[in-house]
Amino acid sequence: AAQGKSAADMAADMAFGDEDADSDDEVYGTAKAIRDAEKAANVVPSLKSAMEELSGVDHSKIEYNTFVKCFYEEDPEIFAM
């Protein structure tokens, strides 16, 4: 692939190629050139392949602190009403 050329530019260059080429061959060749150029331009690894999978957590083996789910504290002035 030519450096600095977009996939569309390379496809346009190929479209004006061999006059004796079958139109299907041109279409498939152009599609392949675009796909190859896009693959070459995509050098960033996927996030999924860059991360390692986390193991499962067995919560029955972990001792948690006691948790009281009472967040509301009534104001004394309201309570006195």
C-alpha positions, 0 to 999 in steps of 0.5 A: 500500500502506498504511504499517505494514500487513503483507501478511497484514493487507492480504489480510484487508482485501481478503477482506471486500471486494465480496460480488458479486466472484467467488471466483477474483477475490478469490483472485487479487486477494489474491495480487497484493496480498500479492506487491505488498506483499512487493515493496515491503517488499524494498528491500535489493538482492540481493548478486549485483547489488551486486557486480561480477563478477571477471575470470578469472586467468591463472596462467601469466602470474604468477610465483610464489615456489617452494613446498616442501611439506615441513611436518614437522620430526622432533624430534631425540629421536624421530630418535635412537630 
